[in-house]
Amino acid sequence: MTQRDAKWFEDAYRTHEHDVRRYVLRRVAPDAVDDIVAEVFTTLWRRHRDAPAHLLPWLLRVASNHIAHWTRTRARRANLDERVRASTTAETAQDPGQMVLAADPQIQAVLARLPEPQAEILRLAHWEGLEPRDIAEVLGCSANTARVRLHRARQLAGQYLLEEQDAQ
Amino acid sequence: MTNFEDRMSAADPAANIPSTSPDVMAERIAQITGGRQPKRWVWFIVLLVVALVGVAVVRLAGDRPDAPVLASPSPTQATSSQTTVQPTPSPTPSQDAHEAAVALLQAAAANPPHPEVGEGQYLTVRTWGTSAGSPVGKGDPLTDGWITSQDVTVYYPGPGTPYLCSAQAQSPLMVGTYGSINTDGFPPADAPPITACVLAMGSDVVAPPTDEESMRQAVTLGFGVDSYLVPTMHADVRAAMLDFLAAWPTIAVVETGVDVFGVAGTAISVPEQPGVVQVSWIFDDSGTYLGARYEVAGETYQSAVAAEVLDRLPDQVVADACRLASERAGDQFSQSVCPEQG
């Protein structure tokens, strides 16, 4: 078994930092990316004994948890700001869900129409490039479940895309 | 590949971000690994010593005939149903305080608390605890996740009824059952009052119930420990908190995934089926946090939101707690969930 020391961590960081960064960037405001990526790898450092050999899905799941934390913190702070100031700044008024925009407006529209779990599984498959088994690891479900969900999401997304095209 | 799949892949907004430079990577790796991974046996010895000191401190505090130290009531506090404890000088979240928090939690775990705040009494303590929602301390490796001094208002309506706990700069009104401020129900004058409120403040709605009856009550109300926050704590505080929770026979602490802990047996009310498999957070369209959803053994449970919980409490309890919260911390504190003041 590989010894999990500082060298192991450094290798893991160098191997996966870019993938984790891209994952985070697709889901939060750019100004939060560095903090969240740092949190993810701090978690890895702290929990290196628990991390599996196949590391990327585990890291993405950690990132997902930190993003949930960040999203909630930001929402709470925005609400507090609203109450205190009776007005919001542009930053606090941002909806975390709207911070990541696909480069293709029709695809963006499709993702916005999909239920979030289905949009997320499509992002994991097509942007993160994960196989159903790894998607399952990130989402905490079985590989079969991930496969079925991905299939349904693609079907629904394809249908929505046709509707978007017809509408224009 | 379908038209959709092609276009989805091409629409990746992060497809072309540049790689982090090797120098920056090296700097960030050094920041993370820089001497913050002590050996486990060191932690064990430190925690053991701290726990012993903590138990001694708590016992001494409990033995003092004049504890707690009561402040002279202000005009607004001078009713027979209110007890105010003068806040202790605001502690800086130092390593000492950090260790003291661990000690108190461990002491509480060894000796589950029995609150002695009288029925219908209020208690205000200055304390500090964990909160991911606080901007205070964010980014500091030592204080991250900690709130500096907080005035926490606690109202204990009576037996079998949840406490109401509120804190400045936190969620508008935290409602929950929890143990006590420490084992004698009041903070010792010379120790940071932390135990229960670290839990209450660490969760929007809950902390461990104090006994079987309040456990049942908490389950009835649908509360749960806000599991997401646990991983934001320092590892040793988290361990102490989990030990504390584990001291309750009806609570099963379950590590649910990579870095999320669920506490089965509270919100989900199925202590015989520990195994939280999914925790997700629910927001409404405005981004307001509504609660957590848990999937346990194939069934979905949802924690109650504060406003819903308040709806199920006696009106007078809510009114009293909200009034007190407003007095203590201003309107911004209680607006979102408290009924409008008549």
Interface residues (C-beta under 8 A of the other chain):
Chain A: A6 F9 E10 Y13 R14 E17 H18 R21 R22 Y23 L25 R26 D35 A38 F41 T42 T43 W45 R46 R47 D50 W58 R61 V62 N65 H66 A68 H69 T71 R72 T73 R74 A75 R76 R77 A78 N79 L80 R83 V84 D95 P96 G97 V100 L101 A102 A103 D104 Q106 I107 Q108 V110 L122 H126 W127 G140 C141 R154 A157 G158 L161
Chain B: T2 N3 F4 E5 R7 M8 S9 A10 A11 D12 P13 A14 A15 I17 S19 T20 M25 R28 I29 Q31 I32 T33 R36 Q37 A132 G133 P135 G139 A169 S171 P172 Y228 P231 T232 A235 T256 G257 V258 D259 V260 V277 Q278 S280 W281 F283 G287 T288 Y289 Q332 Q335 S336
